[in-house]
Amino acid sequence: MSAPILTRASRLLGIRYPIVQGGLARVARAELCAAVSAAGGLGQIATAGLDGPEALRAEIAKVRAATDAPFGVNFPLGRTDITAMLEVALEEAVPVIALTAGNPAPWIKRIAGRAKVLVLIAGPELAKKAEAAGADLVATVGYEGGGHLGLGDETTMVMVPRVVRAVSIPVLASGGIADGAGLLAALALGAEGVEMGTRFVASVEARAHARYKQALVESQPQDTAIIKRSLRQPGRVIRTAYTEALNAREAAGAGPEELVPLIAGEVNEIGVGEGRLAESYVWAGQAVGLIEEVLPAGEIVARMAREAHAGLARLRAMLQPTG
Ligand SMILES: Cc1cc2nc3c(=O)[nH]c(=O)nc-3n(C[C@H](O)[C@H](O)[C@H](O)COP(=O)(O)O)c2cc1C
C-alpha cells in the first residue's frame, strides 16, 4: 500500500487517500462502495434508482458486512422526496452524506451534525452557498465530467482554483479525473482531493452492463455529448443513436412534456442494466479517453495513489534539479 495522502479532506472523512467515488445513479451499490472504501478511498451508495428506504438499509448492511471503513450515501435533491431515505441513513449512522442538484440548506439542518456533509456543486457561487448552509466540504464538477454538469460550461482546470479561492472549507476537484496525474493536478490547483464518476463505472464492482463498461474503454472524449441543455439540466453521456435523436428533438424545439419521458430513469436503466446502449442514454465524461481497461475498484484507488506518489517524485526532480 502506498503512503497515505493527507489533506484536510482525507482527515475529515477519515480516509487514507482523498479519492471519493461519486454517487453514481443506478451504478453505485454496496459492492462498488465497499471496494472503494476498503481500498482507502470513500465509496458511496447512490440512492438514485434504489427501490425505497429498506433497499437503502440493505445496501448499508452489505457495505458494513464487507468493510469497517467510512463510506457515504448520495442524495440527488429536487426530483424525489428524500425524507424517508435520509432518515434511514441517519438511523444507520452513515458517516458521510452527499447532497446534489438542489438546495442543500434544509437537509443540512436536518442532518444537524450527525454525518459529515459533502455537497456537489459547479462553481464558486454555489460553493459559497453550500458553505454558508453548513457543508463540511464541496466537490466542484467541471465541464469534462460525466452526468449532470453546471450551466456555465466551465472546465475543471479553471473552476477548481476559483472555488478554492471562494470558500474556506476543503474542495474536491471533479470532472475529467481518472488517474494519479489527475489527482496530483487537483492538489496542485488547491483542491484537497478528487471526486470521480466515469472511472469507477468502468470497474468490476460497478452495477453496469458489460457493454456499458466496454463502451467506456473504447470511447474517446469526442464520443461523449451533452443532453438536456434546453431543460437547463445539462448532462454528459456517451453519444448513441438515442442521444442523437434526443438532441435533434431538443434542437427542433421540443418542450419538457415531450423530453421528460425520454430521459426517465427507466430509459437510463435500459443501457445501465441491459446494455442496450443504442436505445438508451448512459452518463459518461471525457475521462473515457483515459480509461484503457475495466479494473477492480480497489485497484483503481491503489494505482492512483501509486501514480500520484511517482508523479510527485517526477515533479520534484524537475523543480529541484540536482545535476
Ligand atoms: C453514471 C453516472 C451517474 C451519476 N449519478 C450521480 C448521482 O446520482 N449523484 C451525484 O451526485 N452525481 C452523479 N454523477 C456525477 C458524479 O458523481 C461525478 O461528479 C462525475 O462523474 C465527475 O466527473 P467524471 O465522470 O469525469 O469523473 C454521475 C456520474 C455518472 C458517470
PDBQT file of the ligand as one rigid body, heavy atoms in Angstrom, charges set to zero:
ROOT
HETATM    1  C1  LIG A 401     -23.101   7.021 -14.424  1.00  0.00    +0.000 C 
HETATM    2  C2  LIG A 401     -23.073   8.264 -13.622  1.00  0.00    +0.000 A 
HETATM    3  C3  LIG A 401     -24.105   8.509 -12.719  1.00  0.00    +0.000 A 
HETATM    4  C4  LIG A 401     -24.062   9.637 -11.892  1.00  0.00    +0.000 A 
HETATM    5  N1  LIG A 401     -25.028   9.802 -10.941  1.00  0.00    +0.000 NA
HETATM    6  C5  LIG A 401     -24.865  10.742  -9.969  1.00  0.00    +0.000 A 
HETATM    7  C6  LIG A 401     -25.728  10.790  -8.827  1.00  0.00    +0.000 A 
HETATM    8  O1  LIG A 401     -26.682  10.020  -8.696  1.00  0.00    +0.000 OA
HETATM    9  N2  LIG A 401     -25.443  11.710  -7.875  1.00  0.00    +0.000 N 
HETATM   10  C7  LIG A 401     -24.365  12.570  -7.977  1.00  0.00    +0.000 A 
HETATM   11  O2  LIG A 401     -24.114  13.342  -7.041  1.00  0.00    +0.000 OA
HETATM   12  N3  LIG A 401     -23.565  12.576  -9.061  1.00  0.00    +0.000 NA
HETATM   13  C8  LIG A 401     -23.784  11.667 -10.038  1.00  0.00    +0.000 A 
HETATM   14  N4  LIG A 401     -22.905  11.626 -11.114  1.00  0.00    +0.000 N 
HETATM   15  C9  LIG A 401     -21.780  12.572 -11.170  1.00  0.00    +0.000 C 
HETATM   16  C10 LIG A 401     -20.541  12.000 -10.461  1.00  0.00    +0.000 C 
HETATM   17  O3  LIG A 401     -20.766  11.898  -9.072  1.00  0.00    +0.000 OA
HETATM   18  C11 LIG A 401     -19.280  12.853 -10.675  1.00  0.00    +0.000 C 
HETATM   19  O4  LIG A 401     -19.499  14.142 -10.163  1.00  0.00    +0.000 OA
HETATM   20  C12 LIG A 401     -18.874  12.958 -12.121  1.00  0.00    +0.000 C 
HETATM   21  O5  LIG A 401     -18.958  11.698 -12.721  1.00  0.00    +0.000 OA
HETATM   22  C13 LIG A 401     -17.451  13.504 -12.201  1.00  0.00    +0.000 C 
HETATM   23  O6  LIG A 401     -16.952  13.511 -13.488  1.00  0.00    +0.000 OA
HETATM   24  P1  LIG A 401     -16.115  12.267 -14.125  1.00  0.00    +0.000 P 
HETATM   25  O7  LIG A 401     -17.169  11.352 -14.640  1.00  0.00    +0.000 OA
HETATM   26  O8  LIG A 401     -15.307  12.908 -15.184  1.00  0.00    +0.000 OA
HETATM   27  O9  LIG A 401     -15.299  11.653 -13.040  1.00  0.00    +0.000 OA
HETATM   28  C14 LIG A 401     -22.984  10.554 -12.005  1.00  0.00    +0.000 A 
HETATM   29  C15 LIG A 401     -21.976  10.337 -12.963  1.00  0.00    +0.000 A 
HETATM   30  C16 LIG A 401     -22.007   9.206 -13.770  1.00  0.00    +0.000 A 
HETATM   31  C17 LIG A 401     -20.896   8.979 -14.758  1.00  0.00    +0.000 C 
ENDROOT
TORSDOF 0
